[in-house]
Amino acid sequence: MYQQISSALKTIEKKEDVCILYAVESGSRAWGFASPDSDYDVRFIYVRHAKDYLKLEKVRDVIEWQQDSILDINGWDLQKALRLLRNSNPTLFEWSNSPIIYRTTETWENIKKEINRYFLMKAGLHHYLSTATSNYQEYLKGETVKLKKYFYVIRPLLACKWILKKKCPPPMLFSDLVEAELEQEMRPTIDKLLQLKTITSEVGEGRRIDALNEYIDKLIAQLQIVIEALPADTKPGWEKLDELFLSALEKR
């Protein structure tokens, strides 16, 4: 699959006339709890020629290349990515921390050195708590639930705990978050679910796990209080981002 993905990236560069600076896996494979038949969620950052950014007609800043049962490939223009980075877009921090990298460049590595300075703690906490809460309310409140959805609630809640302690973006790997933030008494239940998900195509539905739901209810309530009490974030300026963008254009 690595060769197939690398070939697809080269095709995108040729047909779209762009330079791909960075490409990674996102989603369940990067989080470390993919099913055997999970697709490949490939995400990339690209840059165009300088003249393309000077056109009166705006050039689309997203490339959506392939989406089927095996591959899901799309990317963001660097200009879009850097603008979103100033707003502490959580997706960019996740991509930056992906353990599965299909391509990187010197230009991207220079950008990566600066990424964490744009992380806004309260914004990040709100994102992960909102993600956990919405998934919890939608999928895990009934008597019968989609068991795999527990991962989509527990992971962002552990990410919140990580941010509060370390004041930096959380790691992508679920196992890293579990090791650092999950209480010992909850680990056997999570380990059992994780083993089931990684060896079967679908975990499927089952009875609600009351111990997990009680843990989630308590943690959400605690986090809401703590997060609301935090001071407002302060955004950094544009200067360094402008410098990084212009440098990328020069090397293009």
Sequence and secondary structure as in RCSB ss.txt:
>XXXX:A:sequence
MYQQISSALKTIEKKEDVCILYAVESGSRAWGFASPDSDYDVRFIYVRHAKDYLKLEKVRDVIEWQQDSILDING
WDLQKALRLLRNSNPTLFEWSNSPIIYRTTETWENIKKEINRYFLMKAGLHHYLSTATSNYQEYLKGETVKLKKY
FYVIRPLLACKWILKKKCPPPMLFSDLVEAELEQEMRPTIDKLLQLKTITSEVGEGRRIDALNEYIDKLIAQLQI
VIEALPADTKPGWEKLDELFLSALEKR
>XXXX:A:secstr
 HHHHHHHHHHHHHHHT EEEEEEEETHHHHT   TT  EEEEEEEE  GGGGG SS    EEEEEESSSEEEEE
EEHHHHHHHHHTT HHHHHHHT S EEE  HHHHHHHHHHGGG  HHHHHHHHHHHHHHHHHHHSSSSEEEGGGG
HHHHHHHHHHHHHHHHSS   S HHHHHHHHS GGGHHHHHHHHHHHHHSS   EEE  HHHHHHHHHHHHHHHH
HHHHS       SHHHHHHHHHHHHH 
